[in-house]
Amino acid sequence: MKCIIIGGFLGSGKTTLIRKLVEHLGKQGQKTAVIVNEIGEIGIDGDTISGGKTETREITSGCVCCTLRINMEYTLRNLIASYNPDTVIIEPTGIAFPEQIKRNIESMGISKITFAPIVNLVDAGILSKEKGELQNFMKNQIEEAELLGINKVELINCEELLEICLLLRKLNPKARMLHFSARQGGKNFDKLLELLNKTSKKEITESRKNSIQMSGVSAYSSEFEITSQEISLETAVSVSEQILNNIKNRVKELNSEFTGHIKLSFAHKGNFVKGSVTSAHRIPEIEIFKKEKNALSRIKVLSAVTSVPQDELIKIVDLVIRRQLEDSRLSFKKAVKSRPSYSKVTLVS
């Protein structure tokens, strides 16, 4: 079984890359499983990736590289026993250190497991606007990579791309570097998929870095069940955009230059709306999916942002969601979250 670890800071485009990678492997006849790690107690990306012949599991409420090692081992062994995939793709939270994840899996003693080169994605639009020093945990992610993917190049010009390449090469002179748009595809993106067929050559040394402590990121997730029976797709999209914009604007009042990831999903009947904002200067990106009919209509929001007090983030997220649902005249109730434990694993598909 091959293990592919896709690292990168919050909002760098890991989920989009993984969706394309799953499709690519499916065309090769491979049986694929995806493990999604969310820092909050509620998972969103697993809902987006799941479907078809892909087995998707979520590990929530922490980071698999330093605080959820038991959950990861349980999930991997359970997947092998019940599904026996050819490839397992791991999407860690955006503050994780992929090298630590690889080392943790190697220490589990799982037979016949190999690793693709460690990938780290960077958001070209965000990196081009970084005027000061990169945060230590972001430097660490870049330095650990064997493949550096500069994503979202459609958002920058050639001069900015050159500056990013020079910065990344200074931090990691050995990694293979590719620039592309995961959403649009293209020759360089196809090359990245091809390189993931190769085997990692990186020797992992012992490290006790804690990514959560190093990141300076506050995170909070919230879920609301929508009890209104009829909701148009237009309303779902509008509500999603307003919630994301309003959370972003409220967070900007506390940190005008925040980076991170505010992401949302709105599931109603056969419609699934996913949206995200990755910095103070971005507008929400919205995607629409058609899925099998959802048992419940619900909105999930996960916010993970830099240099904002945790208690303030909690107030902002819940208040914004409630006010927007009330303004849209949608009836709702706050979902009750169960207390996470070491064995919490959610089967998505």
Secondary structure, 3 states (H helix, E strand, C coil): CEEEEEEECCCCCHHHHHHHHHHHHHHCCCCEEEEEECCCCCCCHHHHHCECCEEEEEECCCCCCCCCHHHHHHHHHHHHHHCCCCEEEEECCCCCCHHHHHHHHHCCCCCCCEECCCEEEEEHHHHCCCCCCCCHHHHHHHHHCCEEEEECHHHCCHHHHHHHHHHHHHHCCCCEEEECECCCECHHHHHHHHHCCCCCCCCCCCCCCCHHHHHCEEEEEEEEEECCCCCCHHHHHHHHHHHHHHHHHHHHHHCCCCEEEEEEEEEECCEEEEEEEEECCCCCEEEEEECCCCCCCEEEEEEEEECCCHHHHHHHHHHHHHHHHHHCCCCEEECCCCCCCCCCCEECC
